Amino acid sequence: MSAARTLSSFVIALFLFAYAEAMADVPPGTAHVDSATLPIRVYYDATFPMVDAQEVVKMAETSWSVQVGQMGFAAPWRLVDGKVETGLALWMGNFTSAGYEATADIPATPQTDCAMLGGVPGPLYTRDREYFALSVERAFSFVSLLGVDCIEPPRATSMFTGAIMHCEGRPGLYAGIDVFQKHPEYAIDFQSPPEYRRGASIFPLFYEERFGARDGKLLAELWKLSGQNGTITSVGDYPAANVANIPTYLDAFDTLAKAKGSSFDEAFEEFAIWRTLTGPTWADGKHFQDASIYPEIAWTAQHTLAELPVSQRPPVTKVAAYGSSHVLFETAGAAAGKALAVRVTGTAPYRWAADALCMRAGAGAKVVSLAMDPETRSGSAMVPDSRECNAVALVVANLSNGNYDANHPSTTNDGDYRYSASLVDMPTIATIDPTSLPQGLRGQSVRVKGAHFTDGAKLAARFSGTGVAVESTTLLDELTAVLVVSVEDAAPLGARDLLLTTGEDLEASLPAALLVNERPAPPDAGREPTDASLTAPDAGTTPGSPGGCSHAGAGMQISLVAGLAVFFTTLRRRSR
């Protein structure tokens, strides 16, 4: 390794997380100190006193307790006196940064895992003890991660190491996030500059906070999912195996997301939203725990109200696969009743996602999806009452062409799109007619009067509560819509609010618009039931008997339904 450079603590801090420096084997006879409680050995050059190495042992014991004991990462492996065993080997030498090298395959396991040697920069110990402690922590993370999957690339270990230290609340971790936030258009696993890789640690941290408990345990689960079976065929700075690196660490992200009911694409879209809500201005307290101290995202464009409308604007910088682009609209001074209409159309061969964020001071951001059509790569949405937002952010994510290979990350920002935005009037409902309907009524036309109604696939209406169904919604003009409404027989009585969604996906409502009344009683309700038979005045004699024609009480009782003809015959006989 090269001799230590004379650098300020800040610059050294950048180097600590920027890369893992190449290492040589520990020279034979190098002095070492062993832990009394854990399988930890620290080698140290003669230029450093033993007491410094003993301090490194204590730092490593703390790292072991946290990362292995609490988070659940695998214990590292080491090669000591020609024997591969569970344990940590560190070398405190004249290095400029934390580093590592693979020293042996682990024949006892089927995975592509390695025994590792970690390196810590001895000269930093006396210059900046805080950053030296970070370098020990980082070296431990390297050897622990590669002890599980030795052939993942350095960009993966840098990303996970930073996320681990975020979970530990370590200071001095944020110098790389500014570079990452300045270039959201880069692929999530872009390799250079090294500070970008370190800043990308907030991506696995997003997983930890979104799907886990920010205790590092989900990070450990993620990393284990990246491993594969195989044998290490060469060691050193860049170990190789007899199998391909499949699954990759990005595959692991997808596997875990699916286990949580999501997917890598959905998670990446959500991550693009989270990284937008950062910095002292836009952090909303609902996303990254430390969002307010993260640097603000770099906007590809910012528009004032005076610049609206904008039409078919390209981003200033094109977007790589699994990169994102962010546009800011200042809407706080918009007139009442105005919505911000946004549209995005992406280019082939990439798949796209887009969301509009209503960012409000002291409140969580409202997220409105543009619902991109996979065929046209186009989507639109409305942000209602835009003056209630301090600003609206348009977040556009490139979801790759569906065949992304993390072993060959994207280095080209060639994803292009166009965006449009304008202020439009919000719809309003003034009246409906009729204003009341009875239980049990079917297929009743209800006329809705208002303003700024628009037609389209999203045109729909509904009433609050249960028992009242809108079977169809038809727009006559921008002022009138006609609903076909049915009321269930047992619909609860009382008022219902009306909610109308226009074709542009804007909502208008009218409280207590409709009253459900009790069904009316049938016309003969309340009458006494009548006998369904008639008794003739001469009832009591048998028709046709000798005295049947002259006896005052004679007659017949016959059914009204079955004997009307007989009844009238009897009457005629009596009248003779």
C-alpha positions as CSV (number, residue, x, y, z in Angstrom):
1,M,0.0,0.0,0.0
2,S,1.1,3.6,-0.6
3,A,2.3,5.8,2.2
4,A,-0.2,8.0,4.0
5,R,-0.8,11.4,2.4
6,T,-0.9,14.6,4.3
7,L,-4.6,15.6,4.1
8,S,-7.1,17.6,6.2
9,S,-9.5,15.6,8.3
10,F,-12.4,16.5,5.9
11,V,-10.5,15.2,2.9
12,I,-9.5,12.1,4.8
13,A,-13.2,11.6,5.6
14,L,-14.0,11.5,2.0
15,F,-11.3,8.9,1.3
16,L,-12.5,6.8,4.2
17,F,-15.8,6.0,2.4
18,A,-14.8,6.6,-1.2
19,Y,-13.1,3.3,-1.9
20,A,-11.5,0.3,-0.5
21,E,-7.8,0.5,-0.9
22,A,-5.9,-2.4,-2.4
23,M,-4.0,-4.4,0.2
24,A,-1.0,-6.7,0.4
25,D,-0.6,-9.7,2.6
26,V,0.5,-9.1,6.2
27,P,4.3,-9.6,6.2
28,P,5.5,-12.6,8.3
29,G,6.3,-11.7,11.8
30,T,4.1,-8.7,12.0
31,A,3.1,-8.0,15.6
32,H,-0.5,-8.5,16.6
33,V,-3.0,-8.1,19.5
34,D,-5.9,-10.5,20.1
35,S,-9.2,-9.8,21.8
36,A,-9.8,-11.6,25.1
37,T,-13.5,-12.1,24.4
38,L,-14.0,-12.4,20.6
39,P,-12.0,-14.0,17.7
40,I,-10.5,-10.7,16.7
41,R,-6.8,-10.1,15.8
42,V,-5.3,-6.8,15.0
43,Y,-1.9,-6.7,13.2
44,Y,0.1,-3.5,13.5
45,D,3.2,-2.1,11.9
46,A,6.2,-1.4,14.1
47,T,5.7,2.4,13.6
48,F,2.6,2.2,15.7
49,P,2.6,1.5,19.5
50,M,0.8,-1.6,20.8
51,V,-1.6,0.6,22.8
52,D,-3.0,1.9,19.5
53,A,-3.6,-1.6,18.3
54,Q,-5.3,-2.5,21.6
55,E,-7.6,0.5,21.0
56,V,-8.4,-0.9,17.6
57,V,-9.3,-4.2,19.2
58,K,-11.8,-2.5,21.4
59,M,-13.4,-0.6,18.4
60,A,-13.6,-3.9,16.5
61,E,-15.3,-5.6,19.5
62,T,-17.9,-2.8,19.5
63,S,-18.5,-3.3,15.7
64,W,-18.9,-7.1,16.2
65,S,-21.4,-6.5,19.0
66,V,-23.5,-4.2,16.9
67,Q,-23.3,-5.7,13.4
68,V,-23.2,-9.4,14.3
69,G,-24.9,-9.4,17.6
70,Q,-27.6,-6.8,17.1
71,M,-28.1,-6.5,13.3
72,G,-27.7,-10.1,12.4
73,F,-24.9,-9.8,9.9
74,A,-22.7,-12.9,9.5
75,A,-19.6,-13.2,11.5
76,P,-16.5,-12.6,9.3
77,W,-14.0,-15.3,8.3
78,R,-10.2,-15.0,8.5
79,L,-7.1,-16.9,7.5
80,V,-4.7,-17.3,10.5
81,D,-1.6,-19.5,10.4
82,G,-2.9,-21.2,7.2
83,K,-6.3,-22.0,8.8
84,V,-9.6,-20.6,7.7
85,E,-11.8,-19.9,10.7
86,T,-14.6,-17.7,12.0
87,G,-13.0,-14.4,13.1
88,L,-11.8,-11.0,12.2
89,A,-8.3,-10.1,11.1
90,L,-7.4,-6.4,10.7
91,W,-4.1,-4.8,9.8
92,M,-3.2,-1.3,11.2
93,G,-0.7,0.0,8.6
94,N,0.4,3.0,6.7
95,F,-2.7,3.2,4.6
96,T,-4.7,6.2,3.4
97,S,-8.1,4.6,3.9
98,A,-10.0,1.5,5.1
99,G,-9.4,-1.4,2.8
100,Y,-9.7,-5.2,2.4
101,E,-8.5,-8.2,0.4
102,A,-9.7,-11.7,0.1
103,T,-7.3,-14.2,1.5
104,A,-9.0,-17.6,0.9
105,D,-12.1,-19.5,-0.1
106,I,-14.1,-21.1,2.7
107,P,-14.2,-24.8,1.8
108,A,-16.6,-25.5,4.7
109,T,-19.5,-23.7,2.9
110,P,-21.0,-24.0,-0.6
111,Q,-21.3,-20.2,-1.1
112,T,-18.9,-17.8,-2.9
113,D,-17.7,-16.5,0.4
114,C,-14.1,-15.5,1.5
115,A,-11.8,-15.2,4.4
116,M,-10.9,-11.6,4.5
117,L,-8.2,-9.2,5.8
118,G,-9.3,-5.7,6.6
119,G,-7.0,-2.7,6.7
120,V,-7.2,0.5,8.8
121,P,-5.2,3.7,8.2
122,G,-2.8,3.9,11.2
123,P,-1.7,7.5,10.5
124,L,-5.2,8.7,10.9
125,Y,-5.3,7.5,14.5
126,T,-3.3,10.4,15.8
127,R,-4.8,13.0,13.4
128,D,-8.5,12.4,13.9
129,R,-9.7,9.8,16.3
130,E,-13.3,10.1,15.3
131,Y,-12.7,9.4,11.7
132,F,-10.3,6.6,12.6
133,A,-13.1,4.9,14.5
134,L,-15.2,5.2,11.4
135,S,-12.5,3.5,9.3
136,V,-12.5,0.6,11.8
137,E,-16.2,0.3,11.5
138,R,-16.1,0.5,7.7
139,A,-13.3,-2.2,7.5
140,F,-15.4,-4.5,9.7
141,S,-18.4,-4.0,7.4
142,F,-16.3,-4.8,4.4
143,V,-15.0,-8.1,5.7
144,S,-18.4,-9.1,7.1
145,L,-20.2,-8.5,3.9
146,L,-17.6,-10.2,1.7
147,G,-17.5,-13.1,4.1
148,V,-21.1,-13.8,2.8
149,D,-20.7,-12.9,-0.9
150,C,-17.2,-12.3,-2.1
151,I,-17.9,-11.5,-5.7
152,E,-20.3,-8.6,-5.3
153,P,-18.7,-5.4,-6.7
154,P,-17.2,-2.6,-4.6
155,R,-20.1,-0.3,-5.4
156,A,-22.3,-2.8,-3.6
157,T,-20.2,-3.0,-0.4
158,S,-19.8,0.8,-0.4
159,M,-23.5,1.2,-0.6
160,F,-24.3,-1.3,2.2
161,T,-21.5,-0.2,4.4
162,G,-22.8,3.4,4.4
163,A,-26.3,2.2,5.1
164,I,-25.1,0.1,8.1
165,M,-23.4,3.1,9.6
166,H,-26.5,5.3,9.1
167,C,-28.4,2.8,11.2
168,E,-25.8,3.0,13.8
169,G,-26.1,6.8,13.9
170,R,-22.4,7.3,13.2
171,P,-21.3,11.0,12.7
172,G,-19.5,12.2,9.6
173,L,-21.5,10.1,7.2
174,Y,-23.1,12.7,4.9
175,A,-20.2,14.0,2.7
176,G,-21.1,11.6,-0.1
177,I,-24.9,12.3,-0.1
178,D,-24.4,15.7,-1.6
179,V,-22.8,14.2,-4.7
180,F,-25.5,11.6,-4.9
181,Q,-28.3,14.2,-4.6
182,K,-26.6,16.4,-7.3
183,H,-26.9,13.6,-9.8
184,P,-30.3,11.9,-9.5
185,E,-30.1,11.3,-13.3
186,Y,-27.3,8.7,-12.8
187,A,-28.1,5.1,-12.4
188,I,-28.6,4.0,-8.8
189,D,-25.4,1.8,-9.1
190,F,-23.3,4.2,-11.1
191,Q,-19.6,3.6,-10.3
192,S,-18.0,7.0,-10.4
193,P,-17.2,9.2,-8.7
194,P,-16.6,7.1,-5.6
195,E,-18.4,9.6,-3.4
196,Y,-21.6,8.9,-5.5
197,R,-21.4,5.2,-4.5
198,R,-21.1,6.1,-0.9
199,G,-24.0,8.6,-1.1
200,A,-26.1,5.8,-2.8
201,S,-26.1,4.2,0.7
202,I,-29.5,6.0,1.3
203,F,-31.0,3.5,-1.2
204,P,-30.6,0.5,1.0
205,L,-31.3,2.8,3.9
206,F,-34.7,3.6,2.3
207,Y,-35.4,-0.2,2.3
208,E,-34.5,-0.4,5.9
209,E,-36.8,2.5,6.8
210,R,-39.6,1.6,4.4
211,F,-39.8,-2.1,5.0
212,G,-37.8,-2.6,8.3
213,A,-37.3,-0.9,11.6
214,R,-34.0,1.1,10.9
215,D,-32.1,-1.3,13.1
216,G,-30.0,-2.8,10.4
217,K,-31.7,-6.3,10.5
218,L,-33.3,-5.8,7.1
219,L,-29.9,-4.8,5.6
220,A,-28.5,-8.1,6.9
221,E,-31.4,-10.0,5.3
222,L,-30.9,-8.1,2.0
223,W,-27.3,-8.9,1.8
224,K,-27.8,-12.6,2.4
225,L,-30.2,-12.7,-0.5
226,S,-27.4,-11.7,-2.9
227,G,-25.3,-14.8,-2.4
228,Q,-24.8,-17.8,-4.7
229,N,-23.2,-21.2,-4.5
230,G,-19.8,-21.6,-6.0
231,T,-16.1,-21.7,-5.3
232,I,-13.6,-18.8,-5.1
233,T,-11.0,-19.5,-7.8
234,S,-8.7,-16.5,-7.1
235,V,-8.3,-14.1,-4.1
236,G,-6.7,-10.8,-3.6
237,D,-8.1,-7.3,-4.4
238,Y,-10.7,-8.6,-6.9
239,P,-11.7,-12.2,-6.1
240,A,-13.3,-14.4,-8.8
241,A,-15.4,-17.5,-8.7
242,N,-16.3,-20.4,-10.9
243,V,-19.9,-19.1,-11.2
244,A,-21.4,-15.8,-12.4
245,N,-22.5,-13.2,-9.8
246,I,-26.2,-14.2,-10.0
247,P,-28.2,-13.1,-8.1
248,T,-26.8,-9.6,-7.9
249,Y,-27.4,-7.3,-5.0
250,L,-30.1,-5.5,-7.0
251,D,-31.8,-8.9,-7.5
252,A,-31.7,-9.1,-3.7
253,F,-33.6,-5.8,-3.5
254,D,-36.2,-7.1,-5.9
255,T,-36.6,-10.4,-4.0
256,L,-37.1,-8.7,-0.6
257,A,-39.5,-6.1,-2.1
258,K,-41.7,-8.8,-3.5
259,A,-41.7,-10.6,-0.2
260,K,-43.1,-7.3,1.2
261,G,-45.8,-7.0,-1.4
262,S,-43.9,-4.6,-3.7
263,S,-41.2,-4.9,-6.4
264,F,-37.9,-3.3,-7.3
265,D,-39.5,-1.0,-9.8
266,E,-42.2,0.1,-7.3
267,A,-39.6,0.5,-4.6
268,F,-37.4,2.6,-6.9
269,E,-40.3,4.8,-7.9
270,E,-41.0,5.4,-4.2
271,F,-37.3,6.0,-3.4
272,A,-37.3,8.7,-6.1
273,I,-40.1,10.4,-4.1
274,W,-38.3,10.0,-0.8
275,R,-35.1,11.5,-2.0
276,T,-37.1,14.5,-3.3
277,L,-38.4,15.2,0.2
278,T,-35.1,16.1,1.7
279,G,-33.2,19.2,2.9
280,P,-34.5,21.8,5.4
281,T,-37.1,23.1,3.0
282,W,-38.8,20.0,1.7
283,A,-38.3,17.3,4.4
284,D,-41.8,16.6,5.6
285,G,-41.1,14.4,8.6
286,K,-42.8,11.4,7.0
287,H,-40.0,9.8,5.0
288,F,-36.2,9.6,5.7
289,Q,-35.6,9.9,9.4
290,D,-32.7,12.3,8.8
291,A,-34.2,13.9,5.7
292,S,-33.8,17.5,7.0
293,I,-30.0,17.2,7.1
294,Y,-29.7,15.5,3.7
295,P,-28.9,17.8,0.8
296,E,-31.8,18.9,-1.3
297,I,-32.3,17.1,-4.6
298,A,-30.9,18.8,-7.8
299,W,-33.8,20.1,-9.9
300,T,-33.5,19.7,-13.7
301,A,-35.8,22.8,-14.0
302,Q,-37.7,25.2,-11.8
303,H,-40.8,27.1,-13.0
304,T,-42.6,30.1,-11.5
305,L,-46.3,30.7,-11.9
306,A,-45.5,33.4,-14.5
307,E,-43.8,30.7,-16.7
308,L,-46.9,28.5,-16.9
309,P,-48.1,26.9,-19.1
310,V,-45.1,25.0,-20.3
311,S,-45.4,22.5,-23.1
312,Q,-43.3,19.5,-24.2
313,R,-40.3,20.5,-22.2
314,P,-37.3,18.2,-22.2
315,P,-35.2,17.7,-19.1
316,V,-31.9,19.6,-18.9
317,T,-30.1,16.3,-18.4
318,K,-31.3,12.9,-19.7
319,V,-31.9,10.1,-17.3
320,A,-30.0,6.7,-17.1
321,A,-31.8,3.5,-16.4
322,Y,-32.8,3.5,-12.7
323,G,-32.1,7.2,-12.4
324,S,-34.6,9.9,-11.9
325,S,-35.4,13.5,-12.8
326,H,-37.0,16.2,-10.7
327,V,-38.9,19.4,-11.8
328,L,-40.1,22.1,-9.3
329,F,-43.2,24.2,-9.8
330,E,-43.8,27.2,-7.5
331,T,-47.5,27.2,-6.9
332,A,-48.0,29.0,-3.5
333,G,-49.4,32.1,-5.2
334,A,-51.9,30.4,-7.5
335,A,-55.4,31.8,-7.5
336,A,-58.1,30.0,-5.6
337,G,-59.8,27.1,-7.4
338,K,-56.8,26.4,-9.6
339,A,-55.3,22.9,-10.1
340,L,-51.9,22.1,-11.6
341,A,-52.3,19.8,-14.6
342,V,-49.1,17.8,-15.5
343,R,-48.3,15.4,-18.2
344,V,-45.2,13.3,-19.0
345,T,-44.3,11.3,-22.0
346,G,-41.2,9.1,-22.0
347,T,-39.2,7.7,-24.9
348,A,-38.6,4.1,-25.8
349,P,-37.1,1.6,-25.0
350,Y,-37.4,2.6,-21.4
351,R,-40.3,2.1,-19.0
352,W,-41.3,5.2,-17.0
353,A,-43.0,6.2,-13.7
354,A,-44.0,9.7,-12.7
355,D,-45.6,11.3,-9.6
356,A,-46.5,14.8,-8.6
357,L,-45.9,15.8,-5.0
358,C,-47.8,18.6,-3.3
359,M,-45.2,19.8,-0.8
360,R,-46.6,21.6,2.2
361,A,-44.9,23.3,5.1
362,G,-45.3,21.4,8.3
363,A,-47.4,18.6,6.7
364,G,-46.8,15.4,4.8
365,A,-46.5,15.7,1.1
366,K,-49.5,14.6,-1.0
367,V,-48.5,12.2,-3.8
368,V,-50.5,12.0,-7.0
369,S,-49.5,9.3,-9.5
370,L,-49.5,10.1,-13.2
371,A,-50.4,6.4,-13.9
372,M,-48.1,6.0,-16.9
373,D,-49.6,3.9,-19.7
374,P,-47.0,1.2,-20.6
375,E,-47.9,1.3,-24.3
376,T,-47.8,5.1,-24.9
377,R,-45.3,5.8,-22.0
378,S,-47.5,8.7,-21.2
379,G,-49.5,9.8,-18.1
380,S,-51.2,12.8,-16.6
381,A,-52.6,14.0,-13.3
382,M,-54.0,17.0,-11.5
383,V,-52.8,18.5,-8.3
384,P,-56.0,20.1,-6.8
385,D,-56.0,23.4,-5.0
386,S,-52.4,24.0,-6.0
387,R,-52.1,27.2,-3.9
388,E,-52.3,25.0,-0.8
389,C,-48.9,23.5,-1.9
390,N,-45.7,25.5,-1.2
391,A,-44.5,23.9,-4.4
392,V,-45.3,20.9,-6.6
393,A,-42.5,18.5,-7.5
394,L,-42.7,16.4,-10.6
395,V,-40.7,13.2,-10.1
396,V,-39.9,11.1,-13.2
397,A,-38.2,7.7,-12.8
398,N,-36.6,5.7,-15.6
399,L,-37.4,2.0,-14.8
400,S,-35.0,0.6,-17.4
401,N,-36.0,-1.4,-20.4
402,G,-36.8,-4.4,-18.2
403,N,-33.5,-6.2,-18.7
404,Y,-31.1,-4.3,-16.4
405,D,-27.9,-6.1,-15.4
406,A,-26.3,-4.9,-12.2
407,N,-23.1,-6.7,-13.2
408,H,-22.8,-4.2,-16.1
409,P,-24.3,-1.0,-14.6
410,S,-25.6,1.8,-16.8
411,T,-23.0,4.5,-17.7
412,T,-25.1,6.3,-20.2
413,N,-27.8,8.9,-19.5
414,D,-29.9,8.5,-22.6
415,G,-33.4,8.3,-21.3
416,D,-35.5,11.2,-22.5
417,Y,-39.0,12.5,-21.8
418,R,-41.2,15.5,-22.2
419,Y,-43.3,17.3,-19.6
420,S,-46.1,19.8,-19.8
421,A,-47.8,21.8,-17.0
422,S,-50.6,24.3,-16.8
423,L,-53.1,25.8,-14.3
424,V,-56.7,24.8,-14.8
425,D,-60.0,25.6,-13.1
426,M,-61.2,23.2,-10.4
427,P,-64.7,21.8,-11.0
428,T,-67.6,22.8,-8.7
429,I,-71.1,21.5,-8.0
430,A,-73.9,24.0,-7.5
431,T,-77.1,21.9,-7.4
432,I,-78.7,18.5,-8.2
433,D,-82.3,17.7,-9.2
434,P,-84.1,16.0,-7.7
435,T,-82.7,16.5,-4.2
436,S,-84.4,13.5,-2.6
437,L,-85.2,9.9,-3.6
438,P,-87.2,7.2,-1.9
439,Q,-85.9,3.8,-0.9
440,G,-86.4,1.2,-3.6
441,L,-86.4,3.6,-6.5
442,R,-84.5,2.3,-9.6
443,G,-83.0,4.0,-12.6
444,Q,-83.8,7.6,-11.6
445,S,-82.1,10.4,-13.7
446,V,-80.4,13.0,-11.5
447,R,-79.2,16.2,-13.2
448,V,-76.0,17.8,-11.7
449,K,-75.3,21.5,-12.4
450,G,-71.9,23.1,-11.8
451,A,-68.9,24.4,-13.6
452,H,-65.7,23.2,-15.3
453,F,-66.8,19.6,-15.8
454,T,-64.7,17.7,-18.3
455,D,-65.2,14.4,-20.1
456,G,-62.8,11.4,-20.1
457,A,-62.1,7.9,-19.0
458,K,-62.0,9.0,-15.3
459,L,-65.5,10.6,-15.3
460,A,-67.4,9.1,-12.5
461,A,-69.7,10.0,-9.6
462,R,-70.7,8.4,-6.3
463,F,-72.7,9.2,-3.2
464,S,-71.3,8.8,0.3
465,G,-72.5,6.1,2.6
466,T,-74.3,2.9,1.5
467,G,-77.4,2.0,-0.4
468,V,-77.2,4.6,-3.2
469,A,-75.6,3.5,-6.4
470,V,-74.6,5.6,-9.5
471,E,-75.1,3.3,-12.4
472,S,-73.8,5.7,-15.1
473,T,-72.5,9.3,-15.5
474,T,-72.9,11.2,-18.7
475,L,-71.5,14.7,-19.4
476,L,-73.8,17.0,-21.4
477,D,-71.5,20.0,-21.3
478,E,-69.0,21.6,-18.9
479,L,-71.9,22.8,-16.8
480,T,-74.2,19.7,-16.7
481,A,-73.9,16.0,-15.9
482,V,-76.6,13.4,-15.8
483,L,-76.5,10.5,-13.4
484,V,-78.6,7.3,-13.4
485,V,-79.2,6.5,-9.7
486,S,-80.7,3.5,-7.9
487,V,-81.6,3.3,-4.2
488,E,-81.7,0.0,-2.4
489,D,-84.9,-1.1,-0.7
490,A,-83.2,-1.0,2.7
491,A,-80.9,2.0,2.1
492,P,-80.3,3.9,5.3
493,L,-82.3,7.1,5.5
494,G,-80.7,10.5,5.5
495,A,-78.4,12.8,3.6
496,R,-75.7,11.8,1.2
497,D,-72.7,13.8,-0.1
498,L,-72.1,13.8,-3.8
499,L,-68.6,13.3,-5.2
500,L,-68.0,13.9,-8.9
501,T,-64.6,13.1,-10.5
502,T,-64.1,14.7,-13.9
503,G,-62.4,13.3,-16.9
504,E,-59.2,15.1,-15.8
505,D,-59.3,13.3,-12.5
506,L,-60.3,16.4,-10.5
507,E,-62.9,16.1,-7.8
508,A,-65.9,18.3,-6.9
509,S,-68.2,17.6,-4.0
510,L,-71.6,18.9,-2.7
511,P,-72.3,18.1,1.0
512,A,-75.7,16.7,1.8
513,A,-76.7,16.8,-1.8
514,L,-79.3,14.0,-1.7
515,L,-81.8,13.0,0.9
516,V,-82.9,9.3,1.0
517,N,-86.6,9.1,2.2
518,E,-88.6,6.2,3.4
519,R,-90.4,4.3,0.6
520,P,-94.0,5.4,0.1
521,A,-96.9,3.1,1.4
522,P,-98.9,1.2,-1.3
523,P,-102.2,2.9,-2.4
524,D,-104.6,0.6,-0.3
525,A,-102.5,0.7,2.8
526,G,-104.6,1.2,6.0
527,R,-107.9,-0.3,4.7
528,E,-109.7,-3.2,6.5
529,P,-109.4,-6.5,4.7
530,T,-112.7,-7.5,3.0
531,D,-114.4,-10.9,2.6
532,A,-113.9,-12.4,-0.8
533,S,-117.5,-13.9,-0.8
534,L,-121.1,-12.6,-1.3
535,T,-124.3,-13.7,0.4
536,A,-127.5,-13.5,-1.6
537,P,-130.7,-12.0,0.1
538,D,-132.5,-15.3,-0.1
539,A,-129.6,-17.3,1.3
540,G,-130.8,-20.4,3.2
541,T,-132.8,-22.1,0.5
542,T,-131.5,-24.5,-2.0
543,P,-131.7,-23.2,-5.6
544,G,-134.4,-25.1,-7.5
545,S,-136.2,-26.4,-4.4
546,P,-140.1,-26.1,-4.3
547,G,-140.1,-23.1,-2.1
548,G,-137.0,-21.6,-3.4
549,C,-138.6,-18.9,-5.5
550,S,-140.9,-17.3,-2.9
551,H,-139.2,-17.8,0.6
552,A,-137.9,-14.5,1.9
553,G,-134.8,-16.0,3.4
554,A,-134.1,-18.1,0.4
555,G,-131.1,-17.5,-1.7
556,M,-127.6,-18.8,-2.1
557,Q,-124.1,-18.0,-1.0
558,I,-121.5,-18.4,-3.7
559,S,-118.0,-17.5,-4.2
560,L,-117.3,-14.1,-5.8
561,V,-114.6,-15.6,-7.9
562,A,-116.2,-18.8,-9.0
563,G,-120.1,-18.1,-8.9
564,L,-121.0,-14.7,-10.3
565,A,-123.1,-16.2,-13.0
566,V,-125.1,-18.3,-10.5
567,F,-125.6,-15.2,-8.3
568,F,-127.1,-13.1,-11.0
569,T,-129.3,-16.1,-12.0
570,T,-130.7,-16.2,-8.4
571,L,-131.4,-12.5,-8.5
572,R,-133.4,-12.9,-11.7
573,R,-135.5,-15.7,-10.3
574,R,-136.3,-13.6,-7.2
575,S,-137.5,-10.7,-9.3
576,R,-140.0,-12.8,-11.2
